[in-house]
């Protein structure tokens, strides 16, 4: 089976049918979204869930811990907590669980969640591993890679832009892939390079916006109330400077730059008609916090050798 912590919806949509994935997720609306999409889900606090039900049964392991404390906005307290996070990871890699004490010492209570996957890796030793978070967490993934290599895994880390894999949105993420049965390397870009298809333009995905470049990064909108913008203020101001030029396609009948849930989902690479649950703000968070499907697909294939697009090709053949 595939154990999926902090599950969300992005990775699950990239996995091929029959992957036997079980997602562990705390947020009720995200759980409803997953279940409605056909993904097996356990609603729980992943930090409190035992590892023993998965022992001896786990082929793959996927994690995308929450990243607000490490992102560009806010107080960035997670960056100040990095020494503590590093210590927790090293302790867990040697079978010593210091999460409670170190978590209590962190300035951002969410910082310790970035160390959580190591508990599962140590106990389960899965065949392959995929993880992602914001670019500033790359140094943490590099520590994970060092530990995994110590255990005999092949591992690779880096910052990838989802636009380079066919997404109509610029979205950079720090990723880790690892395998104990094959050598791994980061997936090669499929778009934007010499001899490759051009990057997918925003307007070609949702019908409006930039005509010659991907959309800016779609965010979670910030709140559960639905009041915040998926595109930040600076991004919107940059967009306005292109309105009326050949680089911009007008949005018919709408005079603001706030994309709908369906448009955000399309820019994240989700299949049409996927239903997101909860209030408007909750839906924006589920969509905006997800790993983009094309990027997840490329990373999974690099780690495990199969992804949604490859599975479709095999079925077609």
N, C-alpha and C positions, 0 to 999 in steps of 0.2 A: 504494500500500500504506500501511498504518499501522505506523509504528515505535513499539514500546512498550518503554521502558527500565525497569529494576527491575520486571519485569513482574507478579509476583504473579498473582492470579486475578480480582480485583474488576472492573477496567476491562474485561477481556476478556469477562466474562459479561454486561456491559451493551452491548457492541457487537452490531449486528445480524449475522445470518448473511451470509457472503460478504464480510465487511469486509476480507479480505486483510491481517490483522494478523500481525506477527511479533514475538513477545515475547523480549526479552533478559533472562535471569534466571540468577543464579549458584547459588542454593540447589537442591540435588538433589531434595529432597522437593517443593518448589514446582514444579519442572520436571515431575516425574512427575504432579503434580496437574493442571497445565495440559495436558499431552499427553493424559492420560486424559479430560479434559473436551473435547478436540477443538480445542485452541488451538495453532497452530504456535509452536514454541519453539526457541531456540538457547541452550544452556547456556553461559554465558560471563561474564566480568567486563566489564560494560558500559563501564567506564572504559578498558579496553584494546582494546575492539572497534573496528575501523575504521569510519568513516562512509561510505567510498566505495561499498560495495555498495548503499546506499540513495539515492545521489545521482541526482536526476532521476526518481525513482520514488516518492517519499514524499509522500502527500497529507496524512496526519495524523501527529501526534507526541504521545505520552502518556508522562508520567513521574511516578512517586511515589517519590522518593529516600527511603532509610531516615531515620527521624527520632528515634532514641533520645536523641541529644545535645540535642535541642530540646524534648523532652517535659517534662511536669510532674514526673516522677519522676527519680531518679538525680542525678548531679552537675551536669547541665545545662551541660556544658562547651561544647556547640555554641553556646549563647548568647554565651559569651565569645569564641568564634571568629568571630562575625558580621562584624567588620571585615575579617578575612582572606577570608571567603567573598565579601563584596561586591567585594573587589579582584579575586579570581579570576574572578568573573562579568564584571566590566568588562573585564578583560584578554581573556577568551575572546570577548566581544562585538566585539572589534577584531582578532580573529585571532591573538592572542598566548596561547600555552598555558603558563601558569605553575602548572598544577595540582600538579606534583610538588613544587616549592619551597614553595608556599603550604600544601599538604597536610602537608608535614613540619613546618611551623611551627604547625599547629593543635593545640590541646590534646586534642581528640577526633578521631581519625583518620577518623571517618565524616563530619565536618562538610563536608569538601571535596566529598562526593557531591552536596550540594545545588547546587553550581555546575556539575556534570556536564551537565545538560540544555542549558546554553548552548552547549557544544561542538557538539551536534547541531543546534540551531537555526541557528547561524551557518553550518554546512556544508551543511545541507539546505534551509533556508528552506521548511518545509512550509506547506501551505495553511492548516491549522489546528493549534492546540496546546491541550492540556489538561494541567494539573499540579495536584497536591494534596499537602498535608502537614499537620502539626499547626498550630493557630492562631498560635503564636509565630513561624512562618516567613512570615507575611503580609508582613512588611517586605522579605523577600527576593523574594517574588513581585512586590511593587510595583516593585522594581528591574528585574526581568525585563520587566515591562509597559512601563516607561519605555524600555528598550532596544528592545523590539519596536515600539513606536510610532515610535521613531526610524527604524526600518526600513520603516515604512509599514503596519504592522499596526494593526488595532483590537484593543484589549485591555481586559480587566476583571479585577479581583481583589476578594476579600472572604472573609469567614468565613461558611460556610453550615452549617446544622444538618441532618443527614440526616433527622431526624424530620419536618422541614417538607416532605419529598418522599415521605412515605408509609412510611418505615422505622419499625419498632417499637422503635427504640433512639435515644436522644439521643446524637448524635455530631457534634461540630463540627470542621470541617476548613477550612484555608485553601486556596483554589483560585485558579487562574489560567486564563482562557480567552482565546484570541487567534485572529484570522483575518486573512488578507491579501486575502480576496475578499468579505467582508461585515462590516457593523458588528455587534459583539457586546455583550451585556450579561449580567449574572448571571441565571440562571434564576429566575423568580418562584416562590415557594413554592406548593405544591399542597394542603397540609394545615395545619390549625390556625388559619387566618385567617378573617376574616369571610366567610360564605357558602361556606366550604370544608369538606370532611370534617374531622372531629376527628383529632387525632394518634392514631396506632395504638397501642393499649395493649399492653404486654408480654405480659399473660396471653392476649390474643387471638392472639398469634403462637405461643407455646410452651406454652400451657395452664396456666401458673402465674405468680405474680409480681404486679406492679402491675396493677390493673384499670382505672385511669383515666389512665394516663400511660405513655409509652414506657419501655423498660428503660434503665438507666444504660449508659454506654459499655462495650462488651466489649473487653477487652484481649487481647494475644497470650499472656498467661499467664506471660511472663517468661523461661522456660527451655525447653530441648529435652528435659527429663526428665519433663515432665508434672506436676510437683509444685505449680506455682504456680496461683493462682486467676484466672480470667478477670475476675471482679469483685474490685476491691481491698478491703482491710479496711474502710476508711471507708464504702465503698458497701454492703458487707454489713451493717455495723452499722446503717446507715440503713434497709435493707430489714427487718431484724429488728424495728424499731420499728413497722412497719406490719402485721406478721403478727398475725392475729386480728381485724383491722379490715375494714371494707367495701372498703377500698382495696387489699386483698391477696387473692389466690386461692391456697389451699394447694396444695402440690406433693404429689400422692398417692403415699404409700409411700416418700418420700425426705425425709430430715430435714436436708439441707444445702442451701446456696445456690449450689452449683457447677454451672453448666449443662454439658450434654454438648456434644460437638463438633457434633452435629446441631442442637442448640438454639442454640448460638452462630452457626452458619451461617444458621439461619432469621432470627435477629436482625440479621444482616448483609445479609439480602435475597437470599441464594443460593437457587437452585432446589432443590427437594427431590431427594434422591438423589445430589447431587454428591459424589463421593468425594475425600477428602483423604488424601494419602499421608504416610508417615513415622511416627515414634513419636507418642505422645499429645501431648508438648510441641511437636513440630514441627507437628502439625496445628493446635493452638491458635494457634501463631504465624502460620501461613498464613491462618487465618480472621480472627484478631484484627487482623493488620496490613493486611488488605485494605481498599481503599476500598469502602464499602457500594454495592451494585449500584444501588439507586434514585437515590442521589446521583450516581454515575458516569453513569447514564443521562441525568439532567437536565443535567449539565455537558457531556456529549458533544453532546446535542441543541442546547445553546446555542452551542457552538463550530462544529459541523459540520452542524447541521440535521437529524440523524437519530440515533436511539438504538434500543434494543431494543424498548421499548414502542411507539414509532412504527412500527417495522418490523412488529410483530405486527398493528397496526391496518391497515397497508397490505395485509398478506397476507389478513386477514379480509375486507377490502373486495373 
